[in-house]
Amino acid sequence: MSNSHGESFLAILNHKLRGDGIYLFDEPESALSPSRQMTALASIHRLVEERSQFIIATHSPILLAIRAVASSRSTATVYTRFHTKIPSTF
């Protein structure tokens, strides 16, 4: 039996990625339920503690919470940039 897209992503995150890496993710939440996004967030946090760096494009408020879990002893720097469409007419 094969894994779902989300299960495969979490398996890679937990078993293939190592510390001292740089990883680029484009909307990793697309295949993850909110609870699985929390699992991914914990794994990302663990990898940051192991000196990994991440660039993540996301619309997920859960994954944007990485700022809240970055510990004070971590060297993590979190940057967020929001793009908002403004309607052409009001």
C-alpha positions as YAML, in Angstrom:
chain: A
units: angstrom
residues:
- id: 1
  name: MET
  ca: [0.00, 0.00, 0.00]
- id: 2
  name: SER
  ca: [1.39, 3.42, -0.93]
- id: 3
  name: ASN
  ca: [1.41, 6.52, 1.25]
- id: 4
  name: SER
  ca: [-0.69, 9.59, 0.57]
- id: 5
  name: HIS
  ca: [1.07, 12.74, -0.65]
- id: 6
  name: GLY
  ca: [0.99, 14.18, 2.89]
- id: 7
  name: GLU
  ca: [2.28, 10.98, 4.50]
- id: 8
  name: SER
  ca: [5.11, 10.82, 1.95]
- id: 9
  name: PHE
  ca: [6.05, 14.44, 2.69]
- id: 10
  name: LEU
  ca: [6.17, 13.77, 6.44]
- id: 11
  name: ALA
  ca: [8.23, 10.61, 5.90]
- id: 12
  name: ILE
  ca: [10.79, 12.59, 3.91]
- id: 13
  name: LEU
  ca: [10.78, 15.38, 6.50]
- id: 14
  name: ASN
  ca: [11.34, 12.93, 9.36]
- id: 15
  name: HIS
  ca: [13.61, 10.32, 7.79]
- id: 16
  name: LYS
  ca: [15.54, 11.87, 4.90]
- id: 17
  name: LEU
  ca: [16.30, 15.46, 5.90]
- id: 18
  name: ARG
  ca: [19.20, 16.04, 8.26]
- id: 19
  name: GLY
  ca: [20.71, 18.92, 10.21]
- id: 20
  name: ASP
  ca: [23.07, 21.40, 8.56]
- id: 21
  name: GLY
  ca: [20.91, 21.45, 5.41]
- id: 22
  name: ILE
  ca: [19.11, 24.12, 3.46]
- id: 23
  name: TYR
  ca: [15.61, 23.23, 2.32]
- id: 24
  name: LEU
  ca: [13.14, 25.00, 0.06]
- id: 25
  name: PHE
  ca: [9.44, 24.21, 0.36]
- id: 26
  name: ASP
  ca: [6.64, 25.55, -1.81]
- id: 27
  name: GLU
  ca: [3.30, 25.34, 0.01]
- id: 28
  name: PRO
  ca: [4.07, 22.15, 1.94]
- id: 29
  name: GLU
  ca: [0.70, 22.44, 3.67]
- id: 30
  name: SER
  ca: [-1.21, 21.65, 0.49]
- id: 31
  name: ALA
  ca: [-1.36, 17.93, 1.30]
- id: 32
  name: LEU
  ca: [-1.46, 18.20, 5.09]
- id: 33
  name: SER
  ca: [-4.37, 18.39, 7.50]
- id: 34
  name: PRO
  ca: [-4.06, 20.97, 10.30]
- id: 35
  name: SER
  ca: [-2.86, 18.30, 12.74]
- id: 36
  name: ARG
  ca: [-0.27, 17.06, 10.23]
- id: 37
  name: GLN
  ca: [0.86, 20.66, 9.70]
- id: 38
  name: MET
  ca: [1.59, 20.77, 13.44]
- id: 39
  name: THR
  ca: [3.61, 17.56, 13.07]
- id: 40
  name: ALA
  ca: [5.53, 19.11, 10.17]
- id: 41
  name: LEU
  ca: [6.12, 22.26, 12.21]
- id: 42
  name: ALA
  ca: [7.64, 20.20, 15.03]
- id: 43
  name: SER
  ca: [9.92, 18.41, 12.56]
- id: 44
  name: ILE
  ca: [11.00, 21.70, 10.99]
- id: 45
  name: HIS
  ca: [11.73, 23.10, 14.43]
- id: 46
  name: ARG
  ca: [13.85, 20.04, 15.27]
- id: 47
  name: LEU
  ca: [15.84, 20.47, 12.06]
- id: 48
  name: VAL
  ca: [16.36, 24.20, 12.75]
- id: 49
  name: GLU
  ca: [17.74, 23.25, 16.16]
- id: 50
  name: GLU
  ca: [20.14, 20.97, 14.24]
- id: 51
  name: ARG
  ca: [21.34, 24.01, 12.22]
- id: 52
  name: SER
  ca: [19.19, 23.52, 9.13]
- id: 53
  name: GLN
  ca: [17.75, 26.46, 7.23]
- id: 54
  name: PHE
  ca: [14.38, 26.66, 5.52]
- id: 55
  name: ILE
  ca: [12.82, 28.88, 2.91]
- id: 56
  name: ILE
  ca: [9.11, 28.19, 2.91]
- id: 57
  name: ALA
  ca: [6.42, 29.73, 0.71]
- id: 58
  name: THR
  ca: [3.14, 29.14, 2.53]
- id: 59
  name: HIS
  ca: [-0.38, 30.41, 3.04]
- id: 60
  name: SER
  ca: [-0.78, 28.39, 6.21]
- id: 61
  name: PRO
  ca: [-1.17, 30.33, 9.46]
- id: 62
  name: ILE
  ca: [-0.07, 27.16, 11.24]
- id: 63
  name: LEU
  ca: [3.28, 27.04, 9.42]
- id: 64
  name: LEU
  ca: [3.66, 30.79, 9.87]
- id: 65
  name: ALA
  ca: [3.64, 30.04, 13.60]
- id: 66
  name: ILE
  ca: [7.29, 28.91, 13.30]
- id: 67
  name: ARG
  ca: [8.11, 32.30, 14.79]
- id: 68
  name: ALA
  ca: [6.33, 31.24, 17.98]
- id: 69
  name: VAL
  ca: [8.22, 27.94, 18.30]
- id: 70
  name: ALA
  ca: [11.68, 29.29, 17.51]
- id: 71
  name: SER
  ca: [13.35, 28.97, 20.88]
- id: 72
  name: SER
  ca: [15.36, 31.70, 22.53]
- id: 73
  name: ARG
  ca: [18.49, 29.53, 22.42]
- id: 74
  name: SER
  ca: [18.05, 28.92, 18.70]
- id: 75
  name: THR
  ca: [19.92, 30.92, 16.12]
- id: 76
  name: ALA
  ca: [16.80, 30.90, 13.95]
- id: 77
  name: THR
  ca: [15.81, 34.08, 12.20]
- id: 78
  name: VAL
  ca: [12.29, 34.10, 10.86]
- id: 79
  name: TYR
  ca: [11.23, 36.47, 8.13]
- id: 80
  name: THR
  ca: [7.68, 36.78, 6.94]
- id: 81
  name: ARG
  ca: [6.37, 38.67, 3.97]
- id: 82
  name: PHE
  ca: [2.70, 38.98, 3.23]
- id: 83
  name: HIS
  ca: [1.21, 39.72, -0.16]
- id: 84
  name: THR
  ca: [-2.30, 41.06, -0.19]
- id: 85
  name: LYS
  ca: [-4.43, 41.76, -3.22]
- id: 86
  name: ILE
  ca: [-6.19, 45.07, -2.95]
- id: 87
  name: PRO
  ca: [-9.46, 45.30, -4.85]
- id: 88
  name: SER
  ca: [-9.38, 47.75, -7.74]
- id: 89
  name: THR
  ca: [-12.73, 49.21, -6.70]
- id: 90
  name: PHE
  ca: [-14.24, 49.75, -3.28]
...
